[in-house]
């Protein structure tokens, strides 16, 4: 099952241990990729543990601290990747934040800007950083993690979250069009409600979950594994003719 054999992948936001980034890192490594697992300074122990776990299984992994809003740290992660594995084939821009809870009356501009910085600007920085390295190997694949909130409006979320995810959707399309001539594909995965540590304010609220189970056609929240397999397809050579696309993984929620 070596769908990513001989590929080198950077995955951001992998510090939760059970969220989409960590699960994607495990899946990529199992599929033959050498993975660079990144997260913020506060999550250093978690990404070190994940890297150790994969290496103990005979897989290839390393880790790096990355504040995704810091351009210098992006360059440092790229340099670490090159020195460790020799190239960069894949970037998964997974890092994200919902921002503080609260709607329009509870949110100030600094809250919005902070969310935009993590969810949108970081993806720009990641894409810009890896372009020259992907050119060196003749191309690559970039997968941005967006949200179903880029397609439909969710009530009572930080306004910056919806704005950032909508902007990320178009950032991906713009990058895909411009980078196609370099054989660099850019696609977006748009998760719906996924049972991750970031979504516990929904998944641990039984009243909210009952409403969502009614609203989601498949009747449940999704899993990190279901997102990871979608990312795997887009990152792999199986998707060699797929760019500028959006893959909704939402249990049908946005269809109704």
C-alpha positions as CSV (number, residue, x, y, z in Angstrom):
1,X,0.0,0.0,0.0
2,X,2.8,2.4,-0.8
3,X,0.7,5.2,-2.3
4,X,3.3,7.8,-1.3
5,X,6.5,5.8,-1.8
6,X,9.6,8.0,-1.9
7,X,7.6,11.2,-1.2
8,X,8.5,13.7,1.4
9,X,5.7,15.6,3.1
10,X,5.4,18.5,5.5
11,X,2.3,18.4,7.7
12,X,1.3,21.4,9.8
13,X,-0.9,21.4,12.9
14,X,-0.1,17.8,14.0
15,X,0.3,18.5,17.7
16,X,-3.0,17.1,19.1
17,X,-2.0,13.5,18.7
18,X,-5.5,12.5,17.6
19,X,-6.6,15.3,15.3
20,X,-6.5,15.5,11.5
21,X,-2.8,16.5,11.3
22,X,-1.5,13.7,13.5
23,X,-3.7,11.1,11.8
24,X,-2.6,12.3,8.4
25,X,1.0,12.1,9.4
26,X,0.6,8.4,10.5
27,X,-1.3,7.5,7.4
28,X,1.3,9.2,5.1
29,X,4.2,7.4,6.9
30,X,2.3,4.1,6.6
31,X,1.9,4.8,2.9
32,X,5.7,5.2,2.3
33,X,6.2,8.9,2.8
34,X,8.9,10.5,4.9
35,X,7.0,13.0,7.1
36,X,7.9,16.2,8.8
37,X,5.5,16.7,11.6
38,X,5.1,20.3,12.8
39,X,3.2,22.2,15.5
40,X,3.7,25.2,17.8
41,X,6.2,25.4,20.6
42,X,3.5,24.4,23.1
43,X,2.9,21.1,21.3
44,X,6.6,20.1,21.0
45,X,6.4,17.1,23.2
46,X,3.4,15.8,21.3
47,X,5.1,16.0,17.9
48,X,8.3,14.5,19.3
49,X,6.3,11.6,20.7
50,X,4.6,11.1,17.3
51,X,7.8,11.2,15.4
52,X,9.4,8.7,17.9
53,X,6.3,6.4,17.5
54,X,6.6,6.3,13.7
55,X,10.4,5.8,13.8
56,X,10.0,2.9,16.2
57,X,7.7,1.3,13.7
58,X,10.4,1.5,11.1
59,X,8.7,4.4,9.3
60,X,10.4,7.7,8.4
61,X,9.6,10.8,10.4
62,X,11.1,13.9,12.0
63,X,9.5,16.9,13.7
64,X,10.0,20.7,13.8
65,X,8.6,23.6,15.8
66,X,6.5,25.9,13.5
67,X,4.6,29.0,14.2
68,X,2.7,28.9,10.9
69,X,2.3,32.7,10.9
70,X,6.1,33.2,11.1
71,X,7.8,33.3,7.7
72,X,11.3,32.8,9.2
73,X,10.2,29.6,10.9
74,X,8.7,28.3,7.6
75,X,12.1,28.7,6.0
76,X,13.7,26.9,8.9
77,X,11.3,24.0,8.5
78,X,12.0,23.8,4.8
79,X,15.7,23.8,5.5
80,X,15.3,21.0,8.1
81,X,13.2,19.0,5.7
82,X,15.9,19.3,3.0
83,X,18.7,18.4,5.4
84,X,16.9,15.4,6.7
85,X,15.1,13.9,3.7
86,X,16.6,15.8,0.7
87,X,13.5,17.2,-1.0
88,X,9.9,18.4,-0.5
89,X,7.1,16.8,-2.6
90,X,4.0,17.4,-0.5
91,X,2.7,20.1,1.8
92,X,-0.4,19.7,3.9
93,X,-1.6,23.0,5.3
94,X,-3.6,21.6,8.2
95,X,-3.0,24.1,11.0
96,X,-6.1,26.1,12.0
97,X,-8.0,27.6,14.8
98,X,-11.7,28.3,15.4
99,X,-10.8,31.4,17.3
100,X,-12.6,32.4,20.5
101,X,-16.3,31.5,20.6
102,X,-18.8,34.2,20.0
103,X,-20.5,35.9,17.2
104,X,-20.5,39.5,15.9
105,X,-21.4,41.2,19.2
106,X,-18.7,39.3,21.2
107,X,-15.8,39.5,18.7
108,X,-13.3,42.4,18.2
109,X,-11.0,43.0,15.2
110,X,-8.0,41.6,16.9
111,X,-9.8,38.2,17.3
112,X,-10.7,38.3,13.6
113,X,-7.1,39.2,12.6
114,X,-5.6,36.4,14.7
115,X,-7.9,33.8,13.2
116,X,-7.2,35.0,9.7
117,X,-3.4,34.9,10.4
118,X,-3.5,31.2,11.4
119,X,-6.2,29.9,8.9
120,X,-5.3,32.0,5.8
121,X,-2.0,33.8,6.0
122,X,-0.2,30.7,7.1
123,X,-1.3,28.8,4.0
124,X,0.1,31.6,1.8
125,X,3.4,31.4,3.7
126,X,3.5,27.6,3.4
127,X,2.8,27.6,-0.3
128,X,5.3,30.4,-1.0
129,X,8.0,28.6,1.0
130,X,7.7,25.2,-0.8
131,X,7.4,26.4,-4.4
132,X,11.2,26.6,-5.2
133,X,11.8,23.2,-3.6
134,X,9.0,21.6,-5.5
135,X,10.3,23.1,-8.7
136,X,13.6,21.4,-8.0
137,X,12.0,18.0,-8.1
138,X,9.7,18.7,-11.0
139,X,6.5,19.4,-9.2
140,X,4.5,18.6,-6.1
141,X,1.2,18.5,-4.3
142,X,-0.2,21.0,-1.9
143,X,-3.4,20.2,0.1
144,X,-5.0,23.0,2.1
145,X,-7.5,22.1,4.8
146,X,-10.5,24.4,4.7
147,X,-13.9,23.9,6.0
148,X,-17.5,23.4,5.0
149,X,-17.9,26.9,6.5
150,X,-16.4,28.1,3.2
151,X,-19.5,26.9,1.4
152,X,-22.3,27.6,3.9
153,X,-22.7,29.8,6.9
154,X,-22.6,28.3,10.4
155,X,-24.3,30.3,13.2
156,X,-22.5,31.6,16.3
157,X,-18.9,31.1,15.1
158,X,-16.1,33.6,15.1
159,X,-16.6,35.8,12.0
160,X,-12.9,35.5,11.3
161,X,-13.3,31.7,11.0
162,X,-15.9,31.9,8.1
163,X,-14.0,34.7,6.4
164,X,-10.7,32.9,6.6
165,X,-12.0,29.6,5.3
166,X,-13.8,31.3,2.4
167,X,-10.6,33.1,1.6
168,X,-8.6,29.9,1.8
169,X,-10.8,28.3,-0.7
170,X,-10.0,31.0,-3.3
171,X,-6.3,31.2,-2.3
172,X,-6.1,27.5,-3.2
173,X,-7.8,28.0,-6.6
174,X,-5.6,31.0,-7.4
175,X,-2.4,29.1,-6.5
176,X,-3.5,26.1,-8.5
177,X,-4.0,28.1,-11.6
178,X,-0.7,29.9,-11.3
179,X,1.4,26.9,-10.2
180,X,0.0,24.4,-12.8
181,X,2.8,25.4,-15.2
182,X,5.3,24.2,-12.6
183,X,3.5,20.9,-12.2
184,X,2.5,21.8,-8.7
185,X,-1.1,20.8,-7.8
186,X,-3.1,22.7,-5.2
187,X,-6.4,21.3,-3.8
188,X,-8.6,21.9,-0.8
189,X,-10.3,19.5,1.6
190,X,-13.4,20.9,3.2
191,X,-14.3,19.0,6.3
192,X,-17.7,19.2,7.9
193,X,-18.2,18.4,11.6
194,X,-15.2,16.2,12.5
195,X,-14.7,14.7,16.0
196,X,-11.4,16.3,16.8
197,X,-10.0,18.1,19.9
198,X,-10.8,21.4,18.2
199,X,-14.5,20.6,17.9
200,X,-15.1,19.4,21.4
201,X,-17.4,22.4,22.1
202,X,-19.8,20.7,19.6
203,X,-19.1,17.0,20.1
204,X,-19.3,17.2,23.9
205,X,-22.6,19.2,23.8
206,X,-25.3,16.6,23.6
207,X,-28.0,19.1,22.6
208,X,-25.9,20.5,19.8
209,X,-24.9,17.0,18.6
210,X,-28.5,15.9,18.5
211,X,-29.3,18.8,16.3
212,X,-26.3,18.1,14.1
213,X,-27.1,14.4,13.8
214,X,-30.5,15.4,12.5
215,X,-29.0,17.9,10.1
216,X,-26.2,15.7,8.7
217,X,-27.6,13.2,6.2
218,X,-25.2,10.4,7.4
219,X,-26.3,11.1,11.0
220,X,-22.9,11.5,12.7
221,X,-19.7,13.5,13.0
222,X,-16.8,12.5,10.8
223,X,-13.5,11.1,11.9
224,X,-9.9,12.3,11.5
225,X,-9.2,9.2,9.5
226,X,-11.9,10.0,7.0
227,X,-10.2,13.4,6.4
228,X,-6.8,11.8,6.2
229,X,-7.8,9.4,3.4
230,X,-9.2,12.3,1.4
231,X,-5.9,14.2,1.9
232,X,-4.0,11.1,0.9
233,X,-5.8,10.8,-2.4
234,X,-5.1,14.5,-3.3
235,X,-1.5,14.3,-2.2
236,X,-0.8,11.1,-4.2
237,X,0.0,10.6,-7.9
238,X,-3.5,9.1,-8.2
239,X,-4.7,12.7,-8.3
240,X,-2.2,13.7,-11.0
241,X,-5.0,15.4,-13.1
242,X,-6.7,17.0,-10.1
243,X,-6.0,20.6,-9.2
244,X,-8.0,23.6,-8.1
245,X,-10.7,21.3,-6.7
246,X,-12.5,21.2,-3.4
247,X,-13.3,17.8,-1.8
248,X,-16.1,18.2,0.7
249,X,-16.0,15.6,3.4
250,X,-19.0,16.5,5.4
251,X,-21.5,13.6,5.5
252,X,-23.7,15.5,3.0
253,X,-24.3,18.4,5.4
254,X,-23.8,21.1,2.7
255,X,-26.2,19.4,0.3
256,X,-29.3,20.4,2.2
